Amino acid sequence: DILGDPTNLAEIELITATTTLLGKLGFKGFKVCFNDRRMLKAMAAYCGFEEKDYDQVFIILDKMDKIGIDGVSRELQEAGYAAEMVEKYMSLFTDLETAEDGVAYLGDKLGEALPAGVADNMSTIMNSVKAGASAQFDLVFDPTLVRGMSYYTGSIFEIKMAEMSGSVGGGGRYDEMIGKFTG
């Protein structure tokens, strides 16, 4: 945990330290998936989902790697969300497949639904981690990465290795967590 740093240097340092350690332990070719909870929320808002529904929408979205885009679409509709909203939401993911830079694409596409600076911050983190990498790994923007915990407020990441199921590490920003417990 890093306390008291409101800048993206916390994420850069944490991801760099974690990937460096894994490299020193002899791991290669692992993947660091990266997203931001604000991007997730902006995508949902852009498509018409209400904030009170985000947790349910994200729980379903988190299944994308297991049930695919058709399964996520079906589950969202079965949960009672309008077909038009679901179709618009799914189109964001299919359109990303052809985007050269997914973060920049969504930054432009989502417009005012995405808080100012989020896409730039994500790009800065990703570019800085790549520039400072001392291990062999892929850092990828994954718009389906949710990290299950709704207390995350910003950047989130997970580390995956082909030889192991699930993630082997991960984390993210959770601003104001201590204040929630201490008042």
Rosetta constraint file for C-alpha pairs under 8 A:
AtomPair CA 2 CA 10 HARMONIC 6.65 0.50
AtomPair CA 5 CA 9 HARMONIC 7.65 0.50
AtomPair CA 5 CA 10 HARMONIC 6.28 0.50
AtomPair CA 6 CA 10 HARMONIC 7.69 0.50
AtomPair CA 8 CA 12 HARMONIC 6.37 0.50
AtomPair CA 8 CA 121 HARMONIC 7.11 0.50
AtomPair CA 8 CA 125 HARMONIC 6.62 0.50
AtomPair CA 9 CA 13 HARMONIC 5.91 0.50
AtomPair CA 9 CA 125 HARMONIC 7.83 0.50
AtomPair CA 10 CA 14 HARMONIC 6.04 0.50
AtomPair CA 11 CA 15 HARMONIC 6.00 0.50
AtomPair CA 11 CA 125 HARMONIC 6.99 0.50
AtomPair CA 11 CA 155 HARMONIC 7.39 0.50
AtomPair CA 11 CA 172 HARMONIC 7.55 0.50
AtomPair CA 11 CA 173 HARMONIC 7.66 0.50
AtomPair CA 12 CA 16 HARMONIC 5.94 0.50
AtomPair CA 12 CA 125 HARMONIC 5.66 0.50
AtomPair CA 12 CA 126 HARMONIC 7.87 0.50
AtomPair CA 12 CA 128 HARMONIC 6.68 0.50
AtomPair CA 12 CA 129 HARMONIC 5.79 0.50
AtomPair CA 13 CA 17 HARMONIC 5.87 0.50
AtomPair CA 14 CA 18 HARMONIC 6.09 0.50
AtomPair CA 15 CA 19 HARMONIC 6.07 0.50
AtomPair CA 15 CA 129 HARMONIC 7.01 0.50
AtomPair CA 16 CA 20 HARMONIC 5.93 0.50
AtomPair CA 16 CA 129 HARMONIC 5.90 0.50
AtomPair CA 16 CA 132 HARMONIC 7.12 0.50
AtomPair CA 16 CA 133 HARMONIC 6.57 0.50
AtomPair CA 17 CA 21 HARMONIC 6.15 0.50
AtomPair CA 18 CA 22 HARMONIC 6.31 0.50
AtomPair CA 19 CA 23 HARMONIC 6.10 0.50
AtomPair CA 19 CA 133 HARMONIC 7.58 0.50
AtomPair CA 19 CA 134 HARMONIC 7.81 0.50
AtomPair CA 19 CA 135 HARMONIC 6.33 0.50
AtomPair CA 19 CA 137 HARMONIC 7.79 0.50
AtomPair CA 20 CA 24 HARMONIC 6.19 0.50
AtomPair CA 20 CA 133 HARMONIC 7.19 0.50
AtomPair CA 20 CA 134 HARMONIC 5.89 0.50
AtomPair CA 20 CA 135 HARMONIC 5.65 0.50
AtomPair CA 21 CA 25 HARMONIC 6.23 0.50
AtomPair CA 22 CA 26 HARMONIC 6.56 0.50
AtomPair CA 22 CA 27 HARMONIC 5.51 0.50
AtomPair CA 22 CA 28 HARMONIC 7.89 0.50
AtomPair CA 22 CA 135 HARMONIC 7.53 0.50
AtomPair CA 23 CA 27 HARMONIC 5.09 0.50
AtomPair CA 23 CA 28 HARMONIC 6.30 0.50
AtomPair CA 23 CA 134 HARMONIC 7.32 0.50
AtomPair CA 23 CA 135 HARMONIC 4.68 0.50
AtomPair CA 23 CA 136 HARMONIC 6.91 0.50
AtomPair CA 24 CA 135 HARMONIC 7.64 0.50
AtomPair CA 28 CA 135 HARMONIC 6.95 0.50
AtomPair CA 28 CA 136 HARMONIC 5.14 0.50
AtomPair CA 28 CA 137 HARMONIC 6.18 0.50
AtomPair CA 29 CA 136 HARMONIC 5.54 0.50
AtomPair CA 29 CA 137 HARMONIC 4.66 0.50
AtomPair CA 29 CA 138 HARMONIC 6.83 0.50
AtomPair CA 29 CA 161 HARMONIC 7.57 0.50
AtomPair CA 30 CA 136 HARMONIC 7.39 0.50
AtomPair CA 30 CA 137 HARMONIC 4.93 0.50
AtomPair CA 30 CA 138 HARMONIC 6.45 0.50
AtomPair CA 30 CA 159 HARMONIC 7.03 0.50
AtomPair CA 30 CA 160 HARMONIC 5.88 0.50
AtomPair CA 30 CA 161 HARMONIC 4.83 0.50
AtomPair CA 30 CA 162 HARMONIC 7.11 0.50
AtomPair CA 31 CA 137 HARMONIC 5.56 0.50
AtomPair CA 31 CA 138 HARMONIC 4.72 0.50
AtomPair CA 31 CA 139 HARMONIC 5.95 0.50
AtomPair CA 31 CA 140 HARMONIC 7.34 0.50
AtomPair CA 31 CA 159 HARMONIC 5.66 0.50
AtomPair CA 31 CA 160 HARMONIC 5.20 0.50
AtomPair CA 31 CA 161 HARMONIC 6.42 0.50
AtomPair CA 32 CA 137 HARMONIC 7.19 0.50
AtomPair CA 32 CA 138 HARMONIC 6.04 0.50
AtomPair CA 32 CA 139 HARMONIC 4.71 0.50
AtomPair CA 32 CA 140 HARMONIC 6.26 0.50
AtomPair CA 32 CA 157 HARMONIC 6.63 0.50
AtomPair CA 32 CA 158 HARMONIC 5.67 0.50
AtomPair CA 32 CA 159 HARMONIC 4.50 0.50
AtomPair CA 32 CA 160 HARMONIC 6.42 0.50
AtomPair CA 33 CA 139 HARMONIC 6.04 0.50
AtomPair CA 33 CA 140 HARMONIC 5.10 0.50
AtomPair CA 33 CA 141 HARMONIC 5.91 0.50
AtomPair CA 33 CA 142 HARMONIC 5.61 0.50
AtomPair CA 33 CA 145 HARMONIC 7.21 0.50
AtomPair CA 33 CA 157 HARMONIC 5.41 0.50
AtomPair CA 33 CA 158 HARMONIC 5.23 0.50
AtomPair CA 33 CA 159 HARMONIC 6.29 0.50
AtomPair CA 33 CA 160 HARMONIC 7.69 0.50
AtomPair CA 34 CA 139 HARMONIC 7.12 0.50
AtomPair CA 34 CA 140 HARMONIC 5.99 0.50
AtomPair CA 34 CA 141 HARMONIC 4.87 0.50
AtomPair CA 34 CA 142 HARMONIC 5.60 0.50
AtomPair CA 34 CA 143 HARMONIC 7.91 0.50
AtomPair CA 34 CA 145 HARMONIC 7.09 0.50
AtomPair CA 34 CA 155 HARMONIC 7.38 0.50
AtomPair CA 34 CA 156 HARMONIC 5.90 0.50
AtomPair CA 34 CA 157 HARMONIC 4.48 0.50
AtomPair CA 34 CA 158 HARMONIC 6.79 0.50
AtomPair CA 35 CA 39 HARMONIC 7.24 0.50
AtomPair CA 35 CA 40 HARMONIC 7.97 0.50
AtomPair CA 35 CA 122 HARMONIC 7.65 0.50
AtomPair CA 35 CA 141 HARMONIC 5.92 0.50
AtomPair CA 35 CA 142 HARMONIC 5.77 0.50
AtomPair CA 35 CA 143 HARMONIC 5.97 0.50
AtomPair CA 35 CA 144 HARMONIC 7.93 0.50
AtomPair CA 35 CA 145 HARMONIC 6.12 0.50
AtomPair CA 35 CA 146 HARMONIC 7.76 0.50
AtomPair CA 35 CA 155 HARMONIC 5.84 0.50
AtomPair CA 35 CA 156 HARMONIC 5.32 0.50
AtomPair CA 35 CA 157 HARMONIC 6.33 0.50
AtomPair CA 36 CA 40 HARMONIC 6.55 0.50
AtomPair CA 36 CA 122 HARMONIC 7.48 0.50
AtomPair CA 36 CA 153 HARMONIC 7.83 0.50
AtomPair CA 36 CA 154 HARMONIC 4.98 0.50
AtomPair CA 36 CA 155 HARMONIC 4.04 0.50
AtomPair CA 36 CA 156 HARMONIC 5.41 0.50
AtomPair CA 37 CA 41 HARMONIC 6.19 0.50
AtomPair CA 37 CA 146 HARMONIC 7.19 0.50
AtomPair CA 37 CA 152 HARMONIC 6.67 0.50
AtomPair CA 37 CA 153 HARMONIC 5.83 0.50
AtomPair CA 37 CA 154 HARMONIC 5.02 0.50
AtomPair CA 37 CA 155 HARMONIC 6.32 0.50
AtomPair CA 37 CA 156 HARMONIC 7.00 0.50
AtomPair CA 38 CA 42 HARMONIC 6.02 0.50
AtomPair CA 38 CA 114 HARMONIC 7.01 0.50
AtomPair CA 38 CA 115 HARMONIC 7.43 0.50
AtomPair CA 38 CA 118 HARMONIC 7.36 0.50
AtomPair CA 38 CA 153 HARMONIC 6.93 0.50
AtomPair CA 38 CA 154 HARMONIC 5.87 0.50
AtomPair CA 38 CA 155 HARMONIC 8.00 0.50
AtomPair CA 39 CA 43 HARMONIC 6.13 0.50
AtomPair CA 39 CA 114 HARMONIC 6.47 0.50
AtomPair CA 39 CA 118 HARMONIC 7.43 0.50
AtomPair CA 39 CA 119 HARMONIC 7.92 0.50
AtomPair CA 39 CA 143 HARMONIC 7.85 0.50
AtomPair CA 40 CA 44 HARMONIC 6.38 0.50
AtomPair CA 40 CA 58 HARMONIC 7.99 0.50
AtomPair CA 40 CA 143 HARMONIC 7.11 0.50
AtomPair CA 40 CA 144 HARMONIC 7.99 0.50
AtomPair CA 40 CA 146 HARMONIC 7.66 0.50
AtomPair CA 41 CA 45 HARMONIC 6.05 0.50
AtomPair CA 41 CA 51 HARMONIC 7.87 0.50
AtomPair CA 41 CA 54 HARMONIC 7.06 0.50
AtomPair CA 41 CA 114 HARMONIC 7.99 0.50
AtomPair CA 42 CA 46 HARMONIC 5.89 0.50
AtomPair CA 42 CA 110 HARMONIC 6.81 0.50
AtomPair CA 42 CA 113 HARMONIC 4.99 0.50
AtomPair CA 42 CA 114 HARMONIC 4.89 0.50
AtomPair CA 42 CA 115 HARMONIC 7.83 0.50
AtomPair CA 43 CA 47 HARMONIC 6.44 0.50
AtomPair CA 43 CA 89 HARMONIC 7.16 0.50
AtomPair CA 43 CA 92 HARMONIC 7.88 0.50
AtomPair CA 43 CA 110 HARMONIC 6.77 0.50
AtomPair CA 43 CA 113 HARMONIC 7.50 0.50
AtomPair CA 43 CA 114 HARMONIC 7.79 0.50
AtomPair CA 44 CA 48 HARMONIC 6.48 0.50
AtomPair CA 44 CA 49 HARMONIC 5.34 0.50
AtomPair CA 44 CA 50 HARMONIC 7.76 0.50
AtomPair CA 44 CA 54 HARMONIC 7.12 0.50
AtomPair CA 44 CA 57 HARMONIC 7.99 0.50
AtomPair CA 44 CA 89 HARMONIC 6.98 0.50
AtomPair CA 45 CA 49 HARMONIC 5.30 0.50
AtomPair CA 45 CA 50 HARMONIC 6.60 0.50
AtomPair CA 45 CA 51 HARMONIC 7.32 0.50
AtomPair CA 45 CA 113 HARMONIC 6.44 0.50
AtomPair CA 46 CA 110 HARMONIC 6.28 0.50
AtomPair CA 46 CA 113 HARMONIC 5.83 0.50
AtomPair CA 47 CA 85 HARMONIC 5.34 0.50
AtomPair CA 47 CA 86 HARMONIC 7.51 0.50
AtomPair CA 47 CA 88 HARMONIC 5.82 0.50
AtomPair CA 47 CA 89 HARMONIC 5.60 0.50
AtomPair CA 48 CA 85 HARMONIC 5.99 0.50
AtomPair CA 49 CA 53 HARMONIC 6.57 0.50
AtomPair CA 49 CA 54 HARMONIC 7.15 0.50
AtomPair CA 49 CA 85 HARMONIC 7.21 0.50
AtomPair CA 50 CA 54 HARMONIC 6.84 0.50
AtomPair CA 53 CA 57 HARMONIC 6.16 0.50
AtomPair CA 54 CA 58 HARMONIC 5.91 0.50
AtomPair CA 55 CA 59 HARMONIC 6.10 0.50
AtomPair CA 55 CA 150 HARMONIC 7.08 0.50
AtomPair CA 56 CA 60 HARMONIC 6.39 0.50
AtomPair CA 57 CA 61 HARMONIC 6.13 0.50
AtomPair CA 57 CA 76 HARMONIC 6.99 0.50
AtomPair CA 58 CA 62 HARMONIC 5.91 0.50
AtomPair CA 58 CA 146 HARMONIC 6.45 0.50
AtomPair CA 58 CA 148 HARMONIC 7.82 0.50
AtomPair CA 59 CA 63 HARMONIC 7.10 0.50
AtomPair CA 59 CA 146 HARMONIC 7.79 0.50
AtomPair CA 59 CA 148 HARMONIC 6.96 0.50
AtomPair CA 60 CA 64 HARMONIC 7.56 0.50
AtomPair CA 60 CA 72 HARMONIC 6.13 0.50
AtomPair CA 60 CA 75 HARMONIC 6.89 0.50
AtomPair CA 60 CA 76 HARMONIC 6.97 0.50
AtomPair CA 61 CA 72 HARMONIC 6.07 0.50
AtomPair CA 61 CA 144 HARMONIC 6.27 0.50
AtomPair CA 61 CA 146 HARMONIC 7.70 0.50
AtomPair CA 62 CA 144 HARMONIC 6.18 0.50
AtomPair CA 62 CA 145 HARMONIC 6.51 0.50
AtomPair CA 62 CA 146 HARMONIC 5.86 0.50
AtomPair CA 62 CA 147 HARMONIC 7.98 0.50
AtomPair CA 62 CA 148 HARMONIC 7.68 0.50
AtomPair CA 63 CA 67 HARMONIC 5.98 0.50
AtomPair CA 63 CA 68 HARMONIC 7.46 0.50
AtomPair CA 63 CA 72 HARMONIC 6.97 0.50
AtomPair CA 64 CA 68 HARMONIC 4.69 0.50
AtomPair CA 64 CA 69 HARMONIC 5.99 0.50
AtomPair CA 64 CA 71 HARMONIC 7.49 0.50
AtomPair CA 64 CA 72 HARMONIC 6.14 0.50
AtomPair CA 64 CA 144 HARMONIC 6.89 0.50
AtomPair CA 67 CA 71 HARMONIC 4.91 0.50
AtomPair CA 67 CA 72 HARMONIC 6.60 0.50
AtomPair CA 68 CA 72 HARMONIC 6.31 0.50
AtomPair CA 69 CA 73 HARMONIC 6.08 0.50
AtomPair CA 69 CA 90 HARMONIC 7.06 0.50
AtomPair CA 70 CA 74 HARMONIC 6.06 0.50
AtomPair CA 71 CA 75 HARMONIC 6.10 0.50
AtomPair CA 72 CA 76 HARMONIC 6.12 0.50
AtomPair CA 73 CA 77 HARMONIC 6.29 0.50
AtomPair CA 73 CA 86 HARMONIC 6.21 0.50
AtomPair CA 73 CA 87 HARMONIC 7.44 0.50
AtomPair CA 73 CA 90 HARMONIC 6.91 0.50
AtomPair CA 74 CA 78 HARMONIC 6.06 0.50
AtomPair CA 75 CA 79 HARMONIC 6.06 0.50
AtomPair CA 76 CA 80 HARMONIC 6.73 0.50
AtomPair CA 76 CA 81 HARMONIC 5.87 0.50
AtomPair CA 76 CA 86 HARMONIC 6.73 0.50
AtomPair CA 77 CA 81 HARMONIC 4.99 0.50
AtomPair CA 77 CA 82 HARMONIC 6.46 0.50
AtomPair CA 77 CA 83 HARMONIC 6.23 0.50
AtomPair CA 77 CA 86 HARMONIC 6.96 0.50
AtomPair CA 81 CA 85 HARMONIC 6.99 0.50
AtomPair CA 81 CA 86 HARMONIC 6.82 0.50
AtomPair CA 82 CA 86 HARMONIC 6.36 0.50
AtomPair CA 83 CA 87 HARMONIC 5.94 0.50
AtomPair CA 84 CA 88 HARMONIC 6.14 0.50
AtomPair CA 85 CA 89 HARMONIC 6.11 0.50
AtomPair CA 86 CA 90 HARMONIC 6.07 0.50
AtomPair CA 87 CA 91 HARMONIC 6.08 0.50
AtomPair CA 88 CA 92 HARMONIC 6.67 0.50
AtomPair CA 89 CA 93 HARMONIC 7.23 0.50
AtomPair CA 90 CA 94 HARMONIC 6.47 0.50
AtomPair CA 91 CA 95 HARMONIC 5.81 0.50
AtomPair CA 92 CA 96 HARMONIC 6.22 0.50
AtomPair CA 93 CA 97 HARMONIC 6.86 0.50
AtomPair CA 93 CA 143 HARMONIC 7.58 0.50
AtomPair CA 94 CA 98 HARMONIC 7.78 0.50
AtomPair CA 95 CA 99 HARMONIC 6.74 0.50
AtomPair CA 96 CA 102 HARMONIC 5.75 0.50
AtomPair CA 96 CA 105 HARMONIC 7.47 0.50
AtomPair CA 99 CA 105 HARMONIC 6.53 0.50
AtomPair CA 100 CA 105 HARMONIC 7.99 0.50
AtomPair CA 101 CA 105 HARMONIC 6.07 0.50
AtomPair CA 102 CA 106 HARMONIC 6.15 0.50
AtomPair CA 102 CA 141 HARMONIC 7.02 0.50
AtomPair CA 103 CA 107 HARMONIC 6.02 0.50
AtomPair CA 103 CA 119 HARMONIC 5.86 0.50
AtomPair CA 103 CA 122 HARMONIC 7.34 0.50
AtomPair CA 103 CA 123 HARMONIC 6.98 0.50
AtomPair CA 103 CA 141 HARMONIC 7.12 0.50
AtomPair CA 104 CA 108 HARMONIC 6.25 0.50
AtomPair CA 104 CA 119 HARMONIC 6.37 0.50
AtomPair CA 104 CA 120 HARMONIC 7.88 0.50
AtomPair CA 105 CA 109 HARMONIC 6.04 0.50
AtomPair CA 106 CA 110 HARMONIC 5.64 0.50
AtomPair CA 106 CA 119 HARMONIC 7.79 0.50
AtomPair CA 107 CA 111 HARMONIC 6.47 0.50
AtomPair CA 107 CA 114 HARMONIC 6.97 0.50
AtomPair CA 107 CA 118 HARMONIC 7.84 0.50
AtomPair CA 107 CA 119 HARMONIC 5.36 0.50
AtomPair CA 110 CA 114 HARMONIC 5.86 0.50
AtomPair CA 112 CA 116 HARMONIC 7.64 0.50
AtomPair CA 114 CA 118 HARMONIC 7.05 0.50
AtomPair CA 117 CA 121 HARMONIC 5.93 0.50
AtomPair CA 118 CA 122 HARMONIC 6.16 0.50
AtomPair CA 119 CA 123 HARMONIC 6.22 0.50
AtomPair CA 120 CA 124 HARMONIC 6.11 0.50
AtomPair CA 121 CA 125 HARMONIC 6.22 0.50
AtomPair CA 122 CA 126 HARMONIC 6.21 0.50
AtomPair CA 122 CA 155 HARMONIC 7.51 0.50
AtomPair CA 123 CA 127 HARMONIC 5.94 0.50
AtomPair CA 124 CA 128 HARMONIC 5.92 0.50
AtomPair CA 125 CA 129 HARMONIC 6.11 0.50
AtomPair CA 126 CA 130 HARMONIC 6.18 0.50
AtomPair CA 126 CA 139 HARMONIC 7.15 0.50
AtomPair CA 127 CA 131 HARMONIC 6.06 0.50
AtomPair CA 128 CA 132 HARMONIC 6.16 0.50
AtomPair CA 129 CA 133 HARMONIC 5.93 0.50
AtomPair CA 130 CA 139 HARMONIC 7.24 0.50
AtomPair CA 145 CA 156 HARMONIC 7.80 0.50
AtomPair CA 145 CA 157 HARMONIC 7.63 0.50
AtomPair CA 146 CA 156 HARMONIC 7.70 0.50
AtomPair CA 147 CA 156 HARMONIC 6.91 0.50
AtomPair CA 147 CA 157 HARMONIC 7.65 0.50
AtomPair CA 147 CA 158 HARMONIC 7.80 0.50
AtomPair CA 147 CA 171 HARMONIC 7.68 0.50
AtomPair CA 151 CA 174 HARMONIC 6.02 0.50
AtomPair CA 151 CA 177 HARMONIC 7.61 0.50
AtomPair CA 152 CA 156 HARMONIC 7.45 0.50
AtomPair CA 152 CA 172 HARMONIC 6.32 0.50
AtomPair CA 152 CA 173 HARMONIC 5.60 0.50
AtomPair CA 152 CA 174 HARMONIC 4.49 0.50
AtomPair CA 152 CA 175 HARMONIC 7.55 0.50
AtomPair CA 153 CA 172 HARMONIC 7.98 0.50
AtomPair CA 153 CA 173 HARMONIC 5.78 0.50
AtomPair CA 153 CA 174 HARMONIC 4.98 0.50
AtomPair CA 153 CA 175 HARMONIC 6.16 0.50
AtomPair CA 154 CA 172 HARMONIC 6.86 0.50
AtomPair CA 154 CA 173 HARMONIC 5.15 0.50
AtomPair CA 154 CA 174 HARMONIC 6.80 0.50
AtomPair CA 154 CA 175 HARMONIC 7.96 0.50
AtomPair CA 155 CA 172 HARMONIC 5.30 0.50
AtomPair CA 155 CA 173 HARMONIC 5.50 0.50
AtomPair CA 156 CA 170 HARMONIC 7.48 0.50
AtomPair CA 156 CA 171 HARMONIC 5.70 0.50
AtomPair CA 156 CA 172 HARMONIC 3.99 0.50
AtomPair CA 156 CA 173 HARMONIC 6.53 0.50
AtomPair CA 157 CA 170 HARMONIC 5.23 0.50
AtomPair CA 157 CA 171 HARMONIC 5.54 0.50
AtomPair CA 157 CA 172 HARMONIC 6.11 0.50
AtomPair CA 158 CA 167 HARMONIC 6.19 0.50
AtomPair CA 158 CA 168 HARMONIC 7.51 0.50
AtomPair CA 158 CA 169 HARMONIC 5.68 0.50
AtomPair CA 158 CA 170 HARMONIC 3.98 0.50
AtomPair CA 158 CA 171 HARMONIC 6.60 0.50
AtomPair CA 159 CA 167 HARMONIC 5.50 0.50
AtomPair CA 159 CA 168 HARMONIC 5.63 0.50
AtomPair CA 159 CA 169 HARMONIC 5.11 0.50
AtomPair CA 159 CA 170 HARMONIC 5.84 0.50
AtomPair CA 160 CA 164 HARMONIC 7.48 0.50
AtomPair CA 160 CA 165 HARMONIC 7.91 0.50
AtomPair CA 160 CA 166 HARMONIC 6.71 0.50
AtomPair CA 160 CA 167 HARMONIC 4.69 0.50
AtomPair CA 160 CA 168 HARMONIC 5.80 0.50
AtomPair CA 160 CA 169 HARMONIC 7.45 0.50
AtomPair CA 161 CA 165 HARMONIC 7.45 0.50
AtomPair CA 161 CA 167 HARMONIC 7.21 0.50
AtomPair CA 161 CA 168 HARMONIC 7.17 0.50
AtomPair CA 164 CA 168 HARMONIC 7.63 0.50
AtomPair CA 176 CA 180 HARMONIC 6.39 0.50
AtomPair CA 177 CA 181 HARMONIC 6.85 0.50
AtomPair CA 178 CA 182 HARMONIC 6.10 0.50
AtomPair CA 179 CA 183 HARMONIC 5.09 0.50
